Amino acid sequence: MRLFEAPADYDAFCGTMAEARGRVPLRLLAFCLMPNHFHLVASPNEDGQLAEFMRLLTGTHSKRWNAWRGTTGTGAVYQGRYKAFPIQNGNHFLTVCRYVERNPLRAGLTPRAEGWRWSSLAPPAENCVLPLLESWPVPKPANWVEWVNDAVTDGELEAVRTSVRRSRPFGEATWVERAAGELRLQPSTRRLGRSIRSPGVVVKDL
């Protein structure tokens, strides 16, 4: 099923995201809204902040989504828990942000990734939540937009998707093991612990 059917649906979600961000001030670094799911790259400031932000975001959006369509009481909008995983700073962080911002291009929704308005890559005049975005923990390459639009190797794509599917920390092997230990996770775990403090990506679908 589609989560967003018209531009107004995407814009309404951006407004809800701004409200949740106002109540739970985690650092939002990158995002992309897709027709049936969304990606967030965020950095919580304290334990439990990510879970609280997602509770407010999806709970509020679900109520409004059902109210607008007259489907209140017919069932959940979001099914299952969101998927999340921590990311190592440096090139691994850039790789994940590229994956997130390149989603609409990969899906054939736009001829250029920056042409998709509901993404952190969109130009400032068109970006729906630009005021919420904070500076990255690593410098953004000068050729970032072109890099996002360049082809991605199958290996790079699969590496990120594996972390999405398994909630596995994304980084170098030694960092993955250390992060898994600190968060009391196995590297291939399907659930993310509460104590994530490094930047992490969140994926949620309908």
FENRAHU-V463938 format. One record per pair of residues at least 6 apart in sequence whose ideal C-beta (glycine too) atoms are under 7 Angstrom apart, sorted by the first residue. I is the first residue (numbers start at 0). J is the second residue. If there is no record, write none. Layout:
# FENRAHU-V463938
i->[I	I]
j->[J	J]
This chain:
# FENRAHU-V463938
i->[0	0	1	1	2	2	2	2	3	3	3	3	9	9	10	11	12	12	13	13	13	15	15	15	15	16	16	17	17	18	19	19	19	19	20	20	22	23	23	23	23	25	25	25	25	25	25	25	26	26	26	27	27	27	27	27	28	28	28	28	28	28	28	29	29	29	29	29	30	30	30	30	30	30	30	31	31	31	31	31	31	31	31	32	33	33	33	35	35	36	36	36	36	37	38	38	38	38	38	39	39	40	40	40	40	40	41	41	41	42	42	43	43	43	46	46	47	49	49	50	53	53	57	57	61	61	61	64	65	65	76	77	77	81	81	81	82	82	82	83	83	83	83	83	84	84	84	84	84	84	84	84	85	85	85	85	85	85	86	86	86	86	86	86	86	86	87	87	87	87	88	88	89	91	91	92	92	92	93	94	94	95	95	95	97	97	98	99	100	100	100	100	100	101	101	101	103	103	103	103	104	104	104	108	109	111	112	112	112	113	113	113	113	115	116	116	117	119	119	120	120	123	136	140	159	161	162	163	165	165	165	166	166	166	166	167	167	167	168	168	168	168	170	175	176	179	179	182	182	182	183	184]
j->[35	205	34	35	34	35	36	205	9	12	32	34	32	117	127	63	32	60	117	127	128	56	59	60	63	56	128	128	131	59	52	55	56	59	27	131	55	48	51	52	55	41	42	43	44	48	49	52	41	42	133	39	41	131	132	133	40	41	42	132	133	135	198	40	96	99	100	119	37	38	39	40	118	119	128	37	38	99	100	102	103	118	119	117	102	103	106	204	205	202	203	204	205	203	99	102	200	201	202	200	201	95	96	99	198	200	49	199	201	197	198	49	195	196	193	194	193	83	195	193	81	201	77	203	75	76	77	76	71	76	205	203	205	201	202	203	163	166	202	166	191	199	200	201	162	166	167	168	169	191	199	200	168	178	182	195	197	199	92	95	169	170	197	198	199	200	169	170	171	174	136	137	137	169	170	136	137	198	137	155	159	159	169	200	146	147	159	200	112	118	119	120	147	112	147	151	109	112	115	118	111	112	148	115	115	148	120	147	148	120	121	122	144	121	125	127	127	126	132	144	147	129	198	146	169	167	169	202	187	188	189	188	189	190	191	186	187	188	175	178	179	186	178	186	186	185	186	192	194	195	192	192]
